[in-house]
Structures are given as structure tokens and as C-alpha cells.
């Protein structure tokens, strides 16, 4: 679970995406511009965590032992293409 989360964490860092909550576990809380969140939600599942302001929302990602690395890498590639 943590290795999958690390793939996502590195993608957020690479794209300059801030975190609402710092975490070293399998739960991540990136802050997305709402337009980015809307686009990513078309292909990937995550939960709304809290509204930051009118244009930004913190979301929650949770990985598990069953989260395929390929899915995390696919998300990372899609995120990088949008930022």
C-alpha cells in the first residue's frame, strides 16, 4: 500500500501539487485546482476531503495492498499531462 502511495506522492511532488495534510502512509491529501480535479475524476476515483477555497479542493487518495502499481503509474502520467 505504501509503495503504491509513494508513486502517487512522487507524481504530486513532481507536478508541484501541495498537500493539505502531510502523510507518510497510504493516504494522500493533494490540493487540486477544481478544473484538474474534474478532469481527473473522469478516469480515476478519489474522495473529496475538504474545500480549500473557491478554486481549490483537497482530495483523498487511499492505496491498498491490492492497488496495482500500473494504475498508480497511469494516474501519474495523466496528471503530468494535465499540469
C-alpha positions in Angstrom: 0.0 0.0 0.0 2.8 2.4 0.9 4.7 1.7 -2.2 1.7 2.5 -4.4 1.2 5.7 -2.4 4.8 6.6 -3.0 4.3 6.5 -6.7 1.5 9.0 -6.3 3.4 11.1 -3.8 6.3 11.5 -6.2 3.9 12.5 -9.0 2.3 15.2 -6.8 5.8 16.5 -5.9 7.0 16.5 -9.5 3.9 18.4 -10.6 4.3 20.9 -7.7 1.0 19.9 -6.1 0.7 20.9 -2.4 -0.7 18.6 0.2 -3.5 19.6 2.6 -2.2 17.1 5.1 1.3 15.6 5.4 1.3 11.8 5.4 3.8 9.0 5.2 1.1 6.4 5.0 -1.1 5.1 2.2 -3.4 8.1 2.5 -2.6 11.2 0.5 -4.4 14.6 0.5 -3.3 16.7 -2.5 -4.9 20.0 -3.2 -6.2 20.3 -6.8 -7.5 23.1 -8.8 -11.1 22.3 -9.3 -10.7 22.0 -13.1 -7.9 19.5 -12.6 -10.0 17.6 -10.1 -12.9 17.5 -12.5 -10.7 16.2 -15.4 -9.0 13.5 -13.3 -12.3 12.3 -11.8 -13.4 11.2 -15.3 -10.8 8.4 -15.2 -9.8 7.9 -11.6 -11.6 7.5 -8.2 -10.8 9.6 -5.2 -12.7 11.2 -2.4 -13.3 14.9 -1.7 -11.6 15.8 1.5 -12.3 19.5 2.0 -12.8 22.7 0.1 -9.8 25.0 0.3 -11.2 28.0 -1.5 -13.5 28.7 -4.5 -10.9 27.3 -6.9 -9.2 24.5 -5.0 -10.2 21.3 -3.2 -8.3 18.8 -1.2 -9.0 15.3 -2.2 -8.1 11.9 -0.5 -6.4 9.0 -2.2 -6.0 5.7 -0.4 -4.0 2.8 -1.8 -4.0 -0.7 -0.5 -2.1 -4.0 -0.9 -4.3 -4.6 -4.0 -3.6 -1.3 -5.7 -1.7 -2.2 -8.9 1.5 -0.2 -9.5 0.4 0.2 -13.1 -2.7 2.0 -12.1 -0.6 4.5 -10.0 1.8 5.0 -12.9 -1.1 5.6 -15.2 -2.5 8.2 -12.9 0.9 9.8 -12.6 1.3 10.0 -16.3 -2.2 11.5 -16.8 -1.6 14.0 -14.0 1.7 15.1 -15.6 0.0 15.5 -19.0 -2.6 17.9 -17.4 -0.4 20.1 -15.3 
